[in-house]
């Protein structure tokens, strides 16, 4: 558990952690003076060797040329929450924070509207973006919302389709213009999960696509032609159409009707458990039984409708966050190919 002497919020800790990870280019759990220099240069404000060494010396009195996250967290908070030391460095870090947040797209300006009568096949959740002139422009939750919540950070935008503790089968309409969220229809009737309410918030990562013409070597089945699905394990119910920053913990490889249907396991960075959950092995520490329950839900939820049980690759094992991030990157590249061809519906 990360020490938290100043009672930072879970969101604060995860934001600072992602900033630290951006420094840690070689992913060894520490940052060095050279990594500080590289990051500052990338953001357009070079840091001198002297400045970098002074920072490291303060945080690394044993002169190992490396600082861990826990140490970094306390120092960063001191510099940004009223600390009196090294104010010049605090200003530089404010510049870094601003630089990491730049993406050209402000999620807070997304407006989700209801269109049509509820409980009908015509009802839609449509997405709009508030422009600088105050006018709203319709956008696609699949194509226009960025995959990453912040540039250079391992935090992703999660578009919630189905809130936990509900069973209406909402989904992004990949075949419609602007891809609104609609309730799936089968044989002319609105679809609901007959197995029971969702145990989790369910949705998708924007700007990803499971290409039906590509067969992942680890699953042997083609993609399901949809954005990448996400299971969000947070304690709070999210609203349909909401956009939430999440961090990735792992992935399940569901094989549904002969198609690969990856399920990214993630948690809202604002959740009270977020600063305790970093990888798939943390589930048994802090949410014992959760992975087994989710896996069983996904395996049998169609059985009550007369369908066969679903299967999994990897014998149903949940793969770690490193593997999950590779899946995200691969499906993002597949989406880029769609985007480059100006294909907005599939």
C-alpha positions, 0 to 999 in steps of 0.5 A: 500500500502506498503511504499517504501522509497527506490524505490524497484522494484516490484520483490524485494518487492515480494521476500522480502514479501515471505521471511517475510512470511517464518518467519511468521509460524503462518500466523498472519502477524507478526514475533517474536523472536522465529520465527526468531530462528526457521527459522535460525535453519531450515537453519542450522545457529542457532541464539541466543536468544540475537541476535534475541531479539536485532533485534526485539528491533530495529524494535519493540521499543514498545516491542510488540514482533512482527514486521509487513511487512512494518517495516521489508521491510525498515529494510531489505533493509537498511541491504542489500542495503548499510546500515551501522548498524548491518552488522553481521545480514546482513551477516546472512540474506544473508545466509537465502536468499541463503538458501531459494533460494536453490532447486537444479534446476536453472530455468535460465538454461532451454532452450526452442527450436522449433522443426518441421515446424510452423503451422503444427501438428508436431510443438513442443516447447521442453524443455532442461536443461543446465547441469554442463558440458554445454550439454543440457538434454531434460526435461519435463515442467510438471515433471522436473520444480519445482512447487515452484520457491524458497524453503520455499516461496509462489512463484510458477513457471508458465509455459506459454502455451498461451500468452495474445492477441493470440488465438492458443491453445497451451498446454503441451502434457501430452500424449507425452514423455517429455511433449513438448508444442504443438498446440491442434488438433481437427479433424486433424486441429490445434485449435484456440480460435474462441471466440477471443484472450486470455485476459490473459497469460494462462498456468499451474503449473508444478508438479500438476495433476487433477486426473480424478479418484478423485472428489473434494467434493466442485465441484462434478466433477472429475478432467480433467486429466491435470496439474493445469491451471493458469490465469496470470493477469500481464500487460506484454505478456509472451512467450510460454514456458517461466517460470515466478515466480508468486504469487497466488491470488485466484481460479475459479472452472470451470466445463467444460464438466462435469469435474473440471477444476480449474483456478488459478488466479495469477500475475507475481511478476515482474509486476508493480501491484504485490506489490498491489495484495495479494488476490482475493479481491484486483482485484476490487481495482486495476483491477475493472471488471477483474474477471467478464470479465474472468468468462464470457470469460470462461463461453461462449468461446465455445458457438460460436462452438455450445457447451453449456456454461460452469458452475462453482462451488460456483456460479461462485465466485472466491475463495481466495488465502488460498483456492487456495493454498489448491487446489495447494497442493492437486493437487501436492499430486496427481502428487506425486502419478504419480511420485512415480509410474514413470508415465510420460504420461497420 
